[in-house]
Amino acid sequence: MIQEDTVYVNGKKLRCGYTTGSCAAAAAGCAAMALLQGGVPRKGYSLCTPGGKRLCLTVETIFCRPEAVCCGVYKDAGDDADITDGVLVCATVQKCPQEIRIEGGNGVGRVTRPGLDQPVGEAAINSVPRRMIREQLKEAAEAAGYTGGLVAVISVPEGEEIAKKTFNPRLGIEGGISILGTSGIVEPMSEQALVDTIAVEIRQRAAEGVRHLMLTPGNYGEEFIRVQMGMELEQCVKCSNFVGDALDLAAAEGMASVLLIGHIGKLVKLGSGILNTHSRNADGRMETLAACLLRCGGDADTARQVLVCNTTEEAVEYLRAAGRLEGTMLELCDKIDETLQHRTYGKVRAGAVLFSRQSGLCVCTKEAERMFADGTFCRGRLGSA
């Protein structure tokens, strides 16, 4: 249960939910407390999410034995449409000689292809949920004065069946669902509500005197701006998948220039003129990269290998190994520049910086390089691709 957490969408009051990562963390923490302190697991468990919100979740006891305790939490997606709503996320905790380990059990997918949050062979429990689970286990151990190790096995009894209705098999996650979440909270929002939120933020920046705006789809972009570019976020607005709308709004507010900074998996789509980057609208990532490869003189066999890559991270590394990354990225830059200039009609300068999680900077468009050169934006610690 969330402490009266709601949002307003199109005038309607909608209830927030919580992620599978929050469920797993609460289940693991509750099971660890019962294992180390004895007695029956508590019915309610309180934890603070990475987003700073306090949750009090109802916990089910699956079994409670001297050597291991298993607890579960039913996912509540609130008023958001979510295929995992109502699924039971379990954690079985037992002692081990040293350290804290987090493993995937029945119904949790296993990563089979590179480029995802976890390496090949690992359970599809993403980084933030892993940190949340680890924190709850450590807190339970400290509260009990226990100095040994703990292992938590996360499982989802219905996970394998539910995963068939998701993109997991296509992404290279087999055997179950992923344990996800970056904030710990699920916020139901319509597309128009998101665009309206972006509009408000851009208007705020304009009112504060910002004339040169940075746009990024999400948290990865913000992290890249802070860590890799060494820049603060006062000029930055998160645009989610709505790149085209954000460009329109920036132009309407009189911005002089816009620098779009994002993961190549999102921004590569601009090379095919796709300005709403949500996967349900269009994909074309590998097709765009393959076309750019062919334009720079690559051969058909290499293009075919790009087309069967599962993620852009994998494709970037393949192109690097084939000696075709630089040429492909330059062609992609030209296509992205065309898309940006066509959308803005010269009303605002627009450039883009693309990066990958594995390799860092991939490429800057020509307009982005000109913005760095003339001091419109500070390059900071950003090196060359």
C-alpha positions as CSV (number, residue, x, y, z in Angstrom):
1,M,0.0,0.0,0.0
2,I,1.3,3.5,-0.9
3,Q,0.6,6.3,1.5
4,E,-2.1,8.0,-0.5
5,D,0.1,8.5,-3.6
6,T,-1.9,9.7,-6.5
7,V,-1.5,11.7,-9.7
8,Y,-4.0,13.6,-11.8
9,V,-4.3,12.5,-15.5
10,N,-6.7,14.4,-17.7
11,G,-8.6,15.7,-14.7
12,K,-8.9,12.2,-13.2
13,K,-7.3,11.2,-9.9
14,L,-5.4,8.0,-10.4
15,R,-3.7,5.8,-7.8
16,C,0.0,5.0,-8.1
17,G,1.4,1.5,-7.8
18,Y,4.7,-0.1,-7.0
19,T,7.2,-2.0,-9.1
20,T,8.3,-5.6,-9.1
21,G,11.6,-4.4,-7.7
22,S,9.8,-2.9,-4.7
23,C,7.9,-6.2,-4.2
24,A,11.1,-8.2,-4.3
25,A,12.9,-5.9,-1.9
26,A,10.0,-6.0,0.6
27,A,9.7,-9.8,0.4
28,A,13.4,-10.3,0.8
29,G,13.7,-7.9,3.8
30,C,10.7,-9.4,5.6
31,A,12.0,-13.0,5.0
32,A,15.5,-12.0,6.3
33,M,14.1,-10.5,9.4
34,A,12.1,-13.6,10.2
35,L,15.0,-15.9,9.4
36,L,17.5,-14.0,11.6
37,Q,15.2,-12.9,14.4
38,G,12.9,-15.9,14.6
39,G,9.1,-16.0,14.7
40,V,6.5,-15.5,11.9
41,P,7.2,-12.9,9.2
42,R,5.4,-9.6,9.7
43,K,2.3,-9.0,7.7
44,G,3.3,-5.5,6.8
45,Y,6.8,-4.3,5.7
46,S,7.9,-0.7,5.3
47,L,10.7,0.4,3.0
48,C,11.9,3.7,1.3
49,T,12.1,3.6,-2.5
50,P,15.0,5.1,-4.5
51,G,12.6,7.9,-5.4
52,G,12.3,8.8,-1.7
53,K,8.7,7.5,-1.2
54,R,7.8,5.3,1.8
55,L,5.9,2.1,1.0
56,C,4.2,-0.2,3.5
57,L,3.5,-3.4,1.6
58,T,1.4,-6.4,2.6
59,V,3.6,-9.5,2.8
60,E,2.4,-13.1,2.4
61,T,4.3,-15.9,4.2
62,I,4.9,-18.7,1.8
63,F,6.9,-20.9,4.2
64,C,8.9,-20.4,7.4
65,R,11.5,-22.9,8.3
66,P,14.6,-22.7,10.5
67,E,16.9,-22.9,7.5
68,A,15.0,-20.7,5.1
69,V,12.0,-18.3,4.9
70,C,10.0,-17.4,1.8
71,C,7.8,-14.4,1.6
72,G,5.9,-12.8,-1.2
73,V,4.3,-9.5,-2.2
74,Y,1.5,-9.1,-4.8
75,K,2.4,-6.4,-7.3
76,D,-0.1,-3.6,-7.3
77,A,0.3,-1.4,-10.4
78,G,-2.3,1.1,-9.2
79,D,-4.4,2.5,-12.0
80,D,-1.6,1.9,-14.6
81,A,-2.2,-0.7,-17.3
82,D,0.5,-3.2,-16.5
83,I,0.6,-6.9,-17.4
84,T,2.4,-7.8,-14.2
85,D,-0.4,-6.3,-12.0
86,G,-1.4,-8.8,-9.3
87,V,1.6,-11.1,-9.9
88,L,3.1,-12.6,-6.8
89,V,6.8,-11.8,-6.4
90,C,8.6,-14.1,-3.9
91,A,11.9,-14.1,-2.1
92,T,13.5,-17.1,-0.4
93,V,16.2,-16.1,2.0
94,Q,18.7,-18.4,3.8
95,K,22.1,-18.0,5.4
96,C,25.4,-18.6,3.6
97,P,29.0,-18.4,4.8
98,Q,29.8,-14.8,3.5
99,E,28.6,-11.9,1.4
100,I,25.1,-11.1,0.1
101,R,24.0,-12.9,-3.1
102,I,20.9,-12.3,-5.2
103,E,19.7,-15.0,-7.5
104,G,16.8,-15.6,-9.9
105,G,14.5,-18.5,-9.4
106,N,11.4,-19.9,-11.1
107,G,9.6,-17.3,-13.2
108,V,12.4,-14.8,-13.3
109,G,14.0,-14.5,-16.8
110,R,17.5,-15.2,-17.6
111,V,19.6,-12.9,-19.9
112,T,20.7,-14.7,-23.0
113,R,21.9,-11.9,-25.2
114,P,24.3,-8.9,-24.6
115,G,23.4,-5.3,-24.2
116,L,20.8,-5.5,-21.4
117,D,21.1,-4.2,-17.8
118,Q,22.6,-7.5,-16.6
119,P,25.3,-9.6,-18.3
120,V,24.5,-12.8,-20.3
121,G,23.7,-15.7,-18.0
122,E,22.5,-13.5,-15.1
123,A,18.9,-13.4,-13.8
124,A,17.0,-10.5,-15.3
125,I,16.9,-8.6,-12.0
126,N,17.9,-5.0,-12.9
127,S,20.5,-2.9,-11.1
128,V,18.2,-0.7,-9.0
129,P,16.0,-3.6,-7.7
130,R,19.2,-5.5,-6.9
131,R,20.4,-2.5,-4.9
132,M,17.0,-2.3,-3.1
133,I,17.1,-6.0,-2.2
134,R,20.7,-5.8,-1.0
135,E,19.8,-2.8,1.2
136,Q,16.9,-4.6,2.8
137,L,19.0,-7.7,3.5
138,K,21.8,-5.6,5.0
139,E,19.4,-3.7,7.3
140,A,17.9,-7.0,8.5
141,A,21.4,-8.4,9.2
142,E,22.4,-5.3,11.1
143,A,19.2,-5.2,13.2
144,A,19.8,-8.9,14.2
145,G,23.5,-8.5,14.9
146,Y,24.3,-11.1,12.2
147,T,27.6,-10.9,10.5
148,G,27.4,-13.8,8.1
149,G,26.2,-14.0,4.5
150,L,22.7,-14.2,3.0
151,V,21.3,-15.4,-0.3
152,A,18.0,-14.3,-1.6
153,V,16.4,-16.2,-4.5
154,I,13.7,-14.1,-6.2
155,S,10.9,-16.0,-8.0
156,V,7.6,-15.3,-9.7
157,P,5.3,-18.4,-9.9
158,E,3.4,-17.0,-12.9
159,G,6.4,-15.3,-14.4
160,E,7.1,-17.8,-17.2
161,E,3.6,-17.6,-18.6
162,I,3.3,-13.8,-18.2
163,A,6.6,-13.3,-20.0
164,K,5.2,-14.8,-23.2
165,K,3.0,-11.7,-23.5
166,T,5.9,-9.3,-23.1
167,F,8.9,-8.3,-25.3
168,N,11.2,-10.3,-23.1
169,P,11.7,-13.2,-25.6
170,R,12.5,-10.8,-28.3
171,L,15.0,-8.9,-26.1
172,G,16.8,-12.1,-25.2
173,I,15.3,-12.7,-21.7
174,E,14.0,-16.2,-21.5
175,G,12.1,-18.2,-18.9
176,G,10.3,-15.5,-17.1
177,I,9.7,-11.8,-16.5
178,S,12.2,-9.1,-15.5
179,I,12.4,-7.5,-12.0
180,L,12.3,-3.9,-12.9
181,G,12.0,-0.3,-11.6
182,T,14.1,2.8,-11.2
183,S,12.1,4.8,-8.7
184,G,10.2,1.9,-7.0
185,I,6.9,3.5,-7.9
186,V,4.5,3.1,-10.9
187,E,2.9,6.3,-11.9
188,P,-0.1,6.0,-14.3
189,M,0.1,8.7,-17.0
190,S,-1.5,9.3,-20.4
191,E,0.6,10.4,-23.3
192,Q,-1.0,13.8,-23.3
193,A,-0.3,14.2,-19.6
194,L,3.4,13.5,-20.3
195,V,3.5,16.0,-23.1
196,D,1.8,18.5,-20.9
197,T,4.4,18.0,-18.2
198,I,7.2,18.5,-20.7
199,A,5.6,21.7,-21.9
200,V,5.4,23.0,-18.3
201,E,9.1,22.2,-17.7
202,I,10.2,23.9,-20.9
203,R,8.1,27.0,-20.1
204,Q,9.7,27.1,-16.7
205,R,13.2,27.0,-18.2
206,A,12.2,29.8,-20.6
207,A,10.9,31.8,-17.7
208,E,14.2,31.3,-15.9
209,G,16.0,32.8,-18.9
210,V,17.3,29.6,-20.4
211,R,17.8,30.0,-24.2
212,H,19.9,27.0,-24.9
213,L,18.0,23.8,-23.8
214,M,19.2,20.2,-23.3
215,L,16.7,17.5,-23.9
216,T,17.1,13.9,-22.8
217,P,14.7,10.9,-22.9
218,G,15.3,9.8,-19.3
219,N,17.5,8.8,-16.4
220,Y,20.4,7.3,-18.5
221,G,20.7,10.6,-20.4
222,E,20.7,12.7,-17.1
223,E,23.4,10.4,-15.7
224,F,25.5,10.8,-18.9
225,I,25.2,14.6,-18.8
226,R,26.3,14.7,-15.1
227,V,29.0,12.0,-15.1
228,Q,30.4,12.0,-18.7
229,M,29.9,15.6,-19.6
230,G,30.4,17.0,-16.1
231,M,27.4,19.4,-16.5
232,E,24.6,20.3,-14.3
233,L,20.9,19.8,-15.2
234,E,19.5,23.3,-14.9
235,Q,19.3,23.6,-18.7
236,C,17.9,20.0,-19.1
237,V,14.3,18.7,-19.5
238,K,13.4,15.0,-19.7
239,C,11.3,14.5,-22.9
240,S,10.6,10.7,-22.5
241,N,9.8,9.3,-26.0
242,F,8.3,12.6,-27.2
243,V,11.3,14.0,-29.1
244,G,9.3,15.7,-31.8
245,D,6.8,17.3,-29.4
246,A,9.7,18.5,-27.2
247,L,11.4,20.2,-30.2
248,D,8.1,21.9,-31.2
249,L,7.6,23.1,-27.6
250,A,11.2,24.4,-27.4
251,A,10.7,26.3,-30.7
252,A,7.4,27.7,-29.4
253,E,9.0,29.0,-26.3
254,G,11.7,30.8,-28.3
255,M,14.7,28.6,-27.4
256,A,17.7,29.5,-29.6
257,S,19.1,26.0,-29.6
258,V,18.4,22.5,-28.4
259,L,20.9,19.8,-27.7
260,L,19.4,16.3,-27.6
261,I,21.4,13.8,-25.5
262,G,20.3,10.2,-25.3
263,H,21.1,6.5,-25.5
264,I,21.7,5.3,-29.1
265,G,18.8,2.7,-28.6
266,K,16.4,5.7,-28.5
267,L,18.0,8.3,-30.7
268,V,19.0,5.9,-33.6
269,K,15.3,6.0,-34.6
270,L,15.7,9.6,-35.5
271,G,17.8,8.4,-38.4
272,S,14.6,7.0,-40.0
273,G,12.5,10.1,-39.2
274,I,10.9,8.5,-36.1
275,L,10.3,11.3,-33.5
276,N,8.2,9.3,-31.0
277,T,10.7,6.7,-29.9
278,H,8.3,4.4,-27.9
279,S,8.6,0.8,-29.1
280,R,4.9,0.5,-29.7
281,N,5.0,3.2,-32.3
282,A,8.0,2.1,-34.3
283,D,11.3,0.3,-34.1
284,G,13.6,0.3,-37.0
285,R,16.8,0.5,-34.9
286,M,18.8,-2.3,-36.7
287,E,17.3,-1.4,-40.1
288,T,18.5,2.2,-39.6
289,L,22.0,1.1,-38.6
290,A,22.2,-1.5,-41.4
291,A,21.2,1.2,-44.0
292,C,23.8,3.6,-42.6
293,L,26.4,0.8,-42.8
294,L,25.6,0.2,-46.5
295,R,25.7,3.9,-47.3
296,C,29.2,4.1,-46.0
297,G,30.4,1.2,-48.1
298,G,29.7,-1.8,-45.8
299,D,28.9,-5.1,-47.3
300,A,25.7,-7.1,-47.3
301,D,27.0,-9.8,-45.0
302,T,27.9,-7.3,-42.3
303,A,24.5,-5.6,-42.7
304,R,22.8,-8.9,-42.2
305,Q,24.7,-9.4,-39.0
306,V,23.6,-6.0,-37.7
307,L,20.0,-6.9,-38.5
308,V,20.1,-9.9,-36.2
309,C,21.6,-8.0,-33.3
310,N,19.3,-7.9,-30.3
311,T,20.2,-4.4,-29.0
312,T,22.0,-1.4,-30.3
313,E,24.7,-2.0,-27.6
314,E,25.4,-5.3,-29.3
315,A,25.3,-3.7,-32.8
316,V,27.7,-1.0,-31.8
317,E,30.2,-3.5,-30.5
318,Y,29.8,-5.6,-33.6
319,L,30.4,-2.6,-35.9
320,R,33.4,-1.7,-33.9
321,A,34.9,-5.1,-34.2
322,A,34.2,-5.1,-38.0
323,G,35.9,-1.7,-38.4
324,R,32.7,0.0,-39.5
325,L,31.6,1.9,-36.5
326,E,32.9,5.3,-37.4
327,G,31.5,5.4,-40.9
328,T,28.2,4.1,-39.8
329,M,27.9,6.7,-37.1
330,L,28.8,9.5,-39.5
331,E,26.0,8.4,-41.8
332,L,23.6,8.1,-38.9
333,C,24.5,11.7,-37.9
334,D,23.7,13.0,-41.3
335,K,20.3,11.3,-41.2
336,I,19.6,12.6,-37.7
337,D,20.6,16.1,-38.7
338,E,18.1,15.9,-41.6
339,T,15.3,14.8,-39.3
340,L,16.0,17.5,-36.7
341,Q,16.3,20.3,-39.2
342,H,13.1,19.1,-41.0
343,R,11.1,19.1,-37.7
344,T,12.4,22.5,-36.5
345,Y,12.2,24.3,-39.9
346,G,15.1,26.5,-38.9
347,K,13.2,28.0,-35.9
348,V,15.8,26.5,-33.5
349,R,19.2,25.0,-33.8
350,A,19.1,21.4,-33.0
351,G,21.9,18.8,-32.5
352,A,22.2,15.4,-30.9
353,V,24.7,13.4,-28.8
354,L,24.4,9.6,-28.8
355,F,26.0,7.3,-26.3
356,S,25.9,3.7,-25.3
357,R,26.0,2.3,-21.7
358,Q,28.9,0.0,-22.6
359,S,31.1,2.3,-24.8
360,G,30.2,5.8,-23.7
361,L,30.1,8.5,-26.4
362,C,29.1,7.1,-29.8
363,V,28.8,10.2,-31.9
364,C,27.8,13.9,-32.0
365,T,26.0,15.3,-35.0
366,K,27.6,18.1,-36.9
367,E,25.3,20.7,-35.5
368,A,26.1,19.4,-32.0
369,E,29.9,19.7,-32.7
370,R,29.3,23.3,-33.9
371,M,27.4,24.1,-30.7
372,F,30.4,22.8,-28.6
373,A,32.9,24.7,-30.8
374,D,31.1,28.1,-30.5
375,G,30.4,27.7,-26.8
376,T,26.7,27.4,-27.0
377,F,27.1,24.3,-24.8
378,C,30.0,23.3,-22.7
379,R,31.6,20.0,-23.9
380,G,32.9,19.4,-20.4
381,R,34.6,16.1,-20.0
382,L,33.1,14.7,-23.2
383,G,35.8,13.1,-25.3
384,S,35.7,11.9,-28.9
385,A,33.8,8.8,-30.0
